[in-house]
Amino acid sequence: MALKKSAGTARPPWVPERQTIIWIDGNPQSGREMRDVHPFLVLSPRIFNEKTSLVIGLPMTTAEYNADNPFAIPVGTAKSRNASKTSYVLCHQPKSFDWRVRKAGPHPMGRLPDAQFEEVCACLDQIIEIGKARS
């Protein structure tokens, strides 16, 4: 006899949430864009990501030359492939991806702490000056 699932036990499908770090496949890439699978900091809210299948955010890397990059914010030590290396959020490379097609998934770093997320957003704001009228 097959067991029936009770109505309250189904888990909602996973959807990337703002401030979380996910894995995303950057292929195909062009020019100086990152390629292959990388961590990606989600900036867009869950409701947008769910309804559009897009996620807006910033790529992350452990490339050491970013230590001198004023737009690369260090956010701790990598967890996984490059464990013990510094992880950087690249604020100068905002991107949007179809997270469903690119088979995004949760990253072991989880969610960026509030203070670091605010620092990343402030750095991005220096570049795009969101909310400021054009002069």
C-alpha positions in Angstrom: 0.0 0.0 0.0 1.4 3.4 -1.0 1.7 6.1 1.6 0.0 9.5 0.9 1.9 12.6 1.5 0.1 14.9 3.9 -0.9 18.3 2.6 1.5 20.3 4.8 4.7 18.3 4.1 5.6 19.4 0.6 8.6 21.7 0.5 8.3 24.8 -1.8 10.6 24.7 -4.7 14.0 26.3 -4.2 14.3 29.9 -5.5 17.4 32.1 -5.0 16.9 34.9 -2.4 18.4 38.3 -2.1 21.7 38.3 -0.1 22.3 34.6 -0.7 25.2 33.1 -2.6 24.5 30.6 -5.3 26.4 28.6 -7.9 25.8 29.8 -11.5 27.2 28.7 -14.8 28.5 31.7 -16.7 28.9 29.8 -20.0 28.7 30.9 -22.7 30.8 34.0 -21.9 32.1 36.8 -24.0 35.2 39.1 -23.7 36.4 39.5 -20.1 33.3 38.0 -18.5 33.7 35.1 -16.1 33.2 31.7 -17.6 32.3 28.3 -16.0 30.6 27.7 -12.7 31.2 30.4 -10.1 29.6 31.7 -6.9 27.2 34.5 -7.5 25.8 37.0 -4.9 22.1 37.5 -5.5 20.9 41.2 -5.4 17.3 40.7 -6.7 14.5 39.7 -4.3 13.0 36.2 -4.3 9.7 37.3 -5.7 11.4 38.8 -8.8 13.6 35.7 -9.2 10.7 33.4 -8.9 8.4 35.3 -11.4 10.9 36.1 -14.1 13.3 33.1 -13.8 16.1 35.8 -13.8 18.5 36.6 -11.0 20.4 39.8 -10.8 23.7 39.8 -8.9 27.4 40.0 -8.7 29.9 37.3 -9.6 32.4 36.1 -7.0 36.0 34.9 -7.4 39.1 33.9 -5.4 41.5 35.3 -8.0 44.2 36.9 -5.9 44.8 39.9 -8.2 41.5 41.3 -6.9 43.2 42.2 -3.6 44.2 45.5 -5.2 40.8 46.0 -7.0 38.8 48.8 -5.3 35.6 47.3 -6.7 36.3 43.8 -5.3 35.0 43.4 -1.8 36.5 40.6 0.3 33.8 38.6 2.0 35.7 35.8 3.8 37.3 32.5 3.0 36.0 30.3 0.2 34.2 27.1 1.2 34.6 24.4 -1.4 37.0 24.2 -4.4 39.3 27.0 -3.3 39.0 26.6 0.5 41.4 28.9 2.4 41.5 31.5 -0.3 39.8 34.9 0.1 36.5 35.3 -1.7 35.8 38.6 -3.5 32.4 40.0 -4.7 33.1 41.8 -8.0 30.9 44.9 -7.7 31.9 46.2 -11.1 30.4 43.2 -13.0 26.6 43.2 -12.3 24.9 40.5 -14.3 21.5 38.9 -14.8 21.1 35.2 -15.6 18.2 32.8 -16.1 18.9 30.8 -13.0 16.6 27.9 -14.0 18.2 27.4 -17.4 21.7 27.7 -15.9 20.8 25.2 -13.2 21.7 27.5 -10.2 22.0 26.0 -6.8 22.8 26.9 -3.2 26.4 27.6 -2.4 28.0 26.4 0.9 28.7 30.0 2.0 25.0 30.5 2.3 23.9 34.0 3.0 26.2 37.1 3.1 26.1 38.8 6.6 24.2 42.1 6.6 27.2 44.3 7.2 29.1 42.8 4.2 26.0 42.9 2.0 25.6 46.6 2.8 29.3 47.2 2.0 28.8 45.4 -1.4 25.7 47.5 -2.1 27.5 50.7 -1.2 30.4 49.9 -3.6 28.0 49.1 -6.4 26.2 52.4 -5.7 29.5 54.2 -6.2 29.6 52.8 -9.8 26.0 53.1 -10.9 24.8 55.9 -8.6 21.3 54.5 -8.3 18.6 57.0 -7.4 20.7 60.0 -8.5 19.3 62.3 -11.2 21.5 62.7 -14.3 23.3 66.0 -14.5 
